[in-house]
Amino acid sequence: MSLLERLNDDMKQAMKNKEKDKLSVIRMLKSSLQNEGIKLQKQELTADEELTVLSRELKQRKDSLQEFQNAGRDDLVEKTRTEINYVEVYMPQQLSEEEVSAIVQETIAAVGATSKADMGKVMGALMPKVKGKADGSLVNKLVQQHLT
């Protein structure tokens, strides 16, 4: 079942159950996926392209959550947390910090990186491996730790 089919099924269920917040998030995800298809001039997106869209939407919400917390907007914090939970349902299983750390060490060895100057090489080789499965800021932090 493709992501769009799953979103359609979940959207119908959310309508039946009168879950307004969930319905809103599903519609937003569908819209983002369809816009990406239009932008790439494709009828159907690959799983990797769908994952890119989901990751972007999740990151936007996490950034918004941080801003709302800093501004003391508790009403928006709760709403954004709910949206994040709904988006995470469609994301692949996230890697643990230990799993990401092992992949980081493996990639550093494969690239032959020795200092922070090689960070770009490491990140370039590493991000496709963990795309959608790990938070970019966590990956960045672990790479910096291992290169020092």
Stockholm file with secondary structure:
# STOCKHOLM 1.0

chainA/1-148         MSLLERLNDDMKQAMKNKEKDKLSVIRMLKSSLQNEGIKLQKQELTADEELTVLSRELKQRKDSLQEFQNAGRDDLVEKTRTEINYVEVYMPQQLSEEEVSAIVQETIAAVGATSKADMGKVMGALMPKVKGKADGSLVNKLVQQHLT
#=GR chainA/1-148 SS CCHHHHHHHHHHHHHHTTCHHHHHHHHHHHHHHHHHHHHHTCSSCCHHHHHHHHHHHHHHHHHHHHHHHHHTCHHHHHHHHHHHHHHHTTSCCCCCHHHHHHHHHHHHHHHTCCSGGGHHHHHHHHHHHHTTTSCHHHHHHHHHHHHC
#=GC SS_cons         CCHHHHHHHHHHHHHHTTCHHHHHHHHHHHHHHHHHHHHHTCSSCCHHHHHHHHHHHHHHHHHHHHHHHHHTCHHHHHHHHHHHHHHHTTSCCCCCHHHHHHHHHHHHHHHTCCSGGGHHHHHHHHHHHHTTTSCHHHHHHHHHHHHC
//
